[in-house]
Amino acid sequence: MRNSFPGQFANDPERLQELWGVALIALDANVLLNLYRYSDSTRAALINVLELLKDRVWITNQVAKEYFSNRLKVIGDQAKLYDGSIAELEKLRSGFENQKQHPFIGSETLAGFVESFDRVVDELKVNKEIHDRRIYEDDIKDKLGDLFEGRVGAGYEVASLEEIIIEGASRYKQKTPPGFKDSSKGGDGVSLSDRCAPYGDYIGWLQLMDKSKDQEIGVIYVTGDVKEDWWLKQSGKTIGPLPELIEEFMSVTSNSFYMYQPDRFLEYANSFLHQEASPDAVQEIREVRLEEDVSNSVTEKLVDTVIKKKVARAMGGMYRGDDIGVAIDPSSDVEALGQGEYKAYVSNLTFRRDLAKSNLDRRMRELDMINLGVHTGRNVSQDDIFEEIRGIEQDIKSLNHRLSIARNALASFDDE
């Protein structure tokens, strides 16, 4: 039975252990592009693993093309998020500047709150400047250029692509994976690139199988794509790679195949390398994938709901310096939220925790600068920075605790 239906038994521990020992590790374009969305520490954690596996990592020609085609857009989109976040924070800050509007908050507490907002906004502005420079001086692109030097597959000739377009259209009509979920992407133009647009996943899939067959090697594929033309799902939960994908791969190449989403890959890769995975990095990668499903309108609704319900009895605890936000008590009838609102609450807390993590990264860089005898731009001592770091770490711990509560509440919706 296992030999007749290998896709149904692909997660066998012994087979996976064997595959990890020899397989080529291929990455999807979304994995490379998401590096621009991660904090410095999480990006470094993932790149470190890839560098340790450098002799085995590889990308298809299609993945490389998609990365370069979308790189500037992703940078631009992240810049807009910075701008939007700064604008929202400054708007919220302005509402608290006038003490007459908040007569029940002491002037000292209010001043500390406004000062905390200023620090957050300043940090965002500094990080945005660093991010904007990537349009011209892209350290991430340079790092990937070194990592994948000589490790990019060959592309297809025009005639082959014309045949693939015809084959792809036929496969998509029959809902044959991968890629049929992208059937609405372009394809109406006359240029070859536009006509190939719906078939990017299929082109990459063929190139992946070509590489496996030519090198007689199994493949571990890492993708952030969560659609049903890649993954087997049941009741909203991802079970594993589609069995038909594994069976087609094995039928064409006579080699093994398995897939991981980036967060799971980071966990398994660190285990394979006998080193400890950063729980924060794994969680952040997972959240970047999940947060794409949360719309801005839901987030705005959540923020409005939480502020209105909390302000009467928790104002004092909600704005203590950098201690931004209090956890919603899932058992409270007053705080009863819907599933969408809990998703947005998780997104909101994650955003605030990432601000704290970014601030922590900056303080660590300042310590390095002091040790090298370089002025940090602030009149602070090493002891001052250590004290700031301890405070930020406590904030991160508190926010992670709140995230745990919110995620448990959110998980209860899946169990209903």
Residue pairs with C-beta under 8 A, 6 or more apart in sequence:
2 9
2 12
5 243
5 247
6 246
6 247
6 250
7 241
7 242
7 243
7 244
7 245
7 246
7 247
7 250
8 243
9 15
10 240
10 241
10 243
10 246
10 257
10 258
11 240
11 258
15 256
16 258
18 256
19 218
19 220
19 256
19 258
20 220
20 268
20 272
22 217
22 218
23 56
23 217
23 218
23 219
23 220
23 256
23 258
24 56
24 58
24 211
24 212
24 215
24 217
24 218
24 219
24 220
25 53
25 56
25 57
25 58
25 219
25 220
25 222
26 57
26 58
26 59
26 60
26 63
26 208
26 211
26 219
26 220
26 221
26 222
27 50
27 57
27 58
27 59
27 63
27 221
27 222
27 223
28 63
28 204
28 221
28 222
28 223
28 224
28 225
29 59
29 62
29 63
29 64
29 66
29 67
29 70
30 223
30 224
30 225
31 222
31 223
31 224
31 262
32 59
32 63
32 67
32 144
33 67
33 70
33 71
33 74
34 224
34 262
34 285
34 288
34 289
35 43
35 46
35 47
35 140
35 144
36 71
36 74
36 75
36 78
36 131
36 134
36 140
37 74
37 78
37 288
38 46
38 284
38 285
38 288
39 284
39 354
39 357
39 358
39 361
40 358
40 361
41 278
41 280
41 281
41 357
41 360
41 361
42 278
42 280
42 281
42 284
42 285
43 140
45 266
45 277
45 278
45 281
46 262
46 266
46 281
46 285
47 143
47 147
49 266
49 269
49 270
49 273
50 57
50 147
51 147
52 273
53 269
53 273
54 147
57 147
57 148
57 151
58 148
58 151
58 152
58 153
58 211
59 67
59 148
59 151
59 152
59 153
60 152
60 153
60 203
60 204
60 207
60 208
60 211
61 152
61 153
61 154
61 155
61 156
61 207
62 155
62 200
62 203
62 204
62 207
63 204
64 148
64 152
65 155
66 200
66 204
67 144
71 138
71 141
72 135
75 131
75 132
75 134
75 135
75 138
78 131
79 128
79 131
79 132
82 124
82 125
82 127
82 128
82 131
83 128
85 124
85 351
86 121
86 124
86 125
86 128
89 117
89 120
89 121
89 124
90 117
90 121
92 117
93 114
93 117
93 118
93 121
95 101
96 102
96 105
96 110
96 113
96 114
96 117
96 319
97 114
99 105
99 107
99 110
102 110
104 315
105 113
105 315
105 316
109 316
109 319
109 320
112 320
112 321
113 319
113 321
116 319
116 321
116 322
116 324
119 322
119 359
120 322
120 324
120 355
123 355
123 358
123 359
123 362
124 355
126 362
127 358
134 140
134 141
153 207
153 210
153 211
154 207
155 207
156 164
156 203
156 206
156 207
158 192
161 192
161 196
161 203
162 192
164 196
164 199
164 202
164 203
164 206
165 195
165 196
165 199
167 202
168 179
168 198
168 199
168 202
168 203
171 179
171 180
171 202
172 179
172 180
172 183
172 198
175 229
176 244
177 229
177 230
177 242
177 244
177 245
178 201
178 202
178 205
178 229
178 230
178 242
178 245
179 198
179 199
179 200
179 201
179 202
179 205
179 229
180 229
181 227
181 228
181 229
182 198
182 199
182 200
182 201
182 229
183 198
184 198
185 197
185 198
185 200
186 194
186 195
186 197
186 198
187 194
187 195
187 197
187 198
188 194
189 195
196 203
201 225
201 229
201 230
208 219
208 221
208 249
209 249
209 252
209 253
211 217
211 219
212 218
212 219
212 249
212 253
212 255
212 257
213 252
213 253
213 254
213 255
216 254
216 255
217 255
218 255
218 256
218 257
219 249
219 255
219 256
219 257
219 258
220 257
220 258
220 259
220 260
220 265
221 257
221 258
221 259
221 260
222 259
222 260
222 261
222 262
222 265
223 230
223 259
223 261
223 262
224 261
224 262
224 289
226 238
226 261
226 289
229 242
230 241
230 242
230 245
230 259
231 238
231 239
231 240
231 241
231 242
231 259
232 238
232 239
232 240
232 241
232 242
232 243
233 239
235 414
236 414
237 414
238 261
240 259
241 257
241 258
241 259
245 257
245 259
246 257
246 258
249 255
249 257
250 256
250 257
260 268
261 286
261 289
262 285
262 289
263 282
263 283
263 285
263 286
263 289
266 277
266 281
266 282
266 285
267 277
267 282
269 277
270 276
270 277
271 277
280 357
280 396
280 400
284 350
284 354
287 346
287 347
287 350
290 343
290 346
291 347
291 350
293 343
294 340
294 343
294 344
294 347
298 340
298 341
298 343
298 344
299 344
299 347
299 348
301 340
301 341
301 344
302 337
302 340
302 341
302 344
302 345
302 348
303 344
303 348
305 337
305 341
306 325
306 328
306 345
306 348
309 334
309 335
310 318
310 326
311 318
314 326
317 323
317 326
318 324
318 325
318 326
322 356
322 391
322 392
322 395
323 395
323 398
324 352
324 395
324 399
325 348
325 349
325 352
325 399
325 402
326 402
327 401
327 402
327 405
327 406
328 335
328 337
328 342
328 345
328 405
328 406
328 409
329 335
329 405
330 405
330 408
330 409
330 412
337 345
337 409
339 410
339 413
342 406
342 409
342 410
342 413
343 410
345 406
346 403
346 406
346 407
346 410
349 399
349 402
349 403
349 406
350 403
352 399
353 396
353 399
353 400
353 403
356 392
356 395
356 396
356 399
357 396
359 392
360 389
360 392
360 393
360 396
363 385
363 388
363 389
363 392
364 389
366 376
366 378
366 380
366 385
367 382
367 385
367 386
367 389
369 375
369 376
370 376
370 382
370 385
380 388
